[in-house]
Amino acid sequence: MRCVRSVCWATVDSGQRIVHALKYEGWWRVADGAAARMARLDWPVDVEEERAALIPVPLAASRQRQRGYNQSECLARALAPWWNVPVRTDVLLRSRSTETQTRLTPEERVRNVHGAFTAMPAARAVLRGTHVVLVDDVVTTAATLNACAAVLHDAGARIVSYLTFGRAPAIGDRV
């Protein structure tokens, strides 16, 4: 992992409301405004020059059917034109459903997502030697992002950076 960026705290005021609307209330269009803010975040020069693709964290098929969309993919697709990089949904797959992470401890979150992601057949050819940006709506402990990054790295990605709209505070953070 090279770099991590988030727009806002996802536990206070509008940040929390935006994430909740995107994730649970069917307001997928809020991804456009969220992505505009994500596009303006500062990144180290090497990340800006090397980022080759945006990879949204995949949802389990059952959750995507229930929601009707993947909120991380909505964010990635809205961000792609700002950065002029492609969105790749053909490299990472959620191979099994997991329980929601919202009420789990950090250790339970790691166990919950362990082995939940796999590389798709196209991954090795697409990822070999690249720097990719993994996109999700919120980061809390980074268990999901880390599980995805490990799969991407094993499939050939040289560097993985993380980008989320919201960040939930960890123990010791001051919001």
GIZI-V780359 format. One record per residue. N is the residue number from 0. SS is DSSP state (h for helix, s for strand, l for the rest). OMEGA is omega as a letter, one per 20 degrees, with the letter a starting at -180 (NA if undefined). BURIAL is 1 if it has 9 or more other C-alpha atoms within 8 Angstrom, else 0. Layout:
BEGIN
N,SS,OMEGA,BURIAL
N,SS,OMEGA,BURIAL
END
This chain:
BEGIN
0,l,a,0
1,l,a,0
2,l,r,1
3,s,r,0
4,s,r,1
5,s,a,1
6,s,a,1
7,s,r,0
8,s,a,1
9,l,a,1
10,l,a,1
11,l,r,0
12,h,a,0
13,h,r,0
14,h,r,1
15,h,a,1
16,h,r,0
17,h,r,1
18,h,a,1
19,h,r,1
20,h,r,1
21,h,a,1
22,h,a,1
23,h,a,0
24,l,r,0
25,l,a,0
26,l,a,1
27,l,a,1
28,l,r,0
29,h,r,1
30,h,r,1
31,h,r,1
32,h,r,0
33,h,a,1
34,h,r,1
35,h,r,1
36,h,r,1
37,h,a,1
38,h,a,1
39,l,r,0
40,l,r,1
41,l,r,0
42,l,r,0
43,l,a,0
44,h,a,0
45,h,r,0
46,h,r,1
47,h,a,0
48,h,a,0
49,h,a,0
50,s,a,1
51,s,a,1
52,s,r,1
53,s,r,1
54,s,r,1
55,s,r,1
56,l,a,1
57,l,r,1
58,l,r,0
59,l,a,1
60,h,a,0
61,h,r,0
62,h,r,0
63,h,r,1
64,h,a,0
65,h,a,0
66,h,a,1
67,l,a,0
68,l,r,1
69,l,a,1
70,h,r,1
71,h,r,1
72,h,r,1
73,h,r,1
74,h,a,1
75,h,a,1
76,h,r,1
77,h,a,1
78,h,a,1
79,h,r,1
80,h,r,0
81,h,a,0
82,h,a,0
83,l,r,0
84,l,a,1
85,s,r,0
86,s,r,1
87,l,r,1
88,l,a,0
89,l,a,0
90,l,a,1
91,s,a,1
92,s,r,1
93,s,a,1
94,l,r,1
95,l,r,0
96,l,r,1
97,l,r,0
98,l,r,0
99,l,a,0
100,l,a,0
101,l,a,0
102,l,a,0
103,l,r,0
104,l,r,0
105,h,a,0
106,h,r,0
107,h,r,0
108,h,r,1
109,h,r,1
110,h,a,0
111,h,a,1
112,h,r,1
113,l,r,0
114,l,a,0
115,l,a,1
116,s,r,1
117,s,r,1
118,s,r,1
119,l,a,1
120,l,a,0
121,l,a,0
122,h,a,1
123,h,a,1
124,h,a,0
125,h,a,0
126,h,a,1
127,l,r,1
128,l,a,0
129,l,r,1
130,s,a,1
131,s,r,1
132,s,r,1
133,s,a,1
134,s,r,1
135,s,a,1
136,s,a,1
137,s,r,1
138,s,r,1
139,l,r,1
140,l,a,0
141,l,r,0
142,h,r,1
143,h,r,1
144,h,r,1
145,h,r,0
146,h,r,1
147,h,a,1
148,h,r,1
149,h,r,0
150,h,r,1
151,h,r,1
152,h,r,1
153,h,r,0
154,l,r,1
155,l,r,1
156,l,r,1
157,l,a,1
158,s,r,1
159,s,r,1
160,s,a,1
161,s,r,1
162,s,r,1
163,s,r,1
164,s,a,1
165,s,r,1
166,s,r,1
167,l,a,1
168,l,r,1
169,l,r,0
170,l,r,0
171,l,r,0
172,l,r,0
173,l,a,0
174,l,NA,0
END
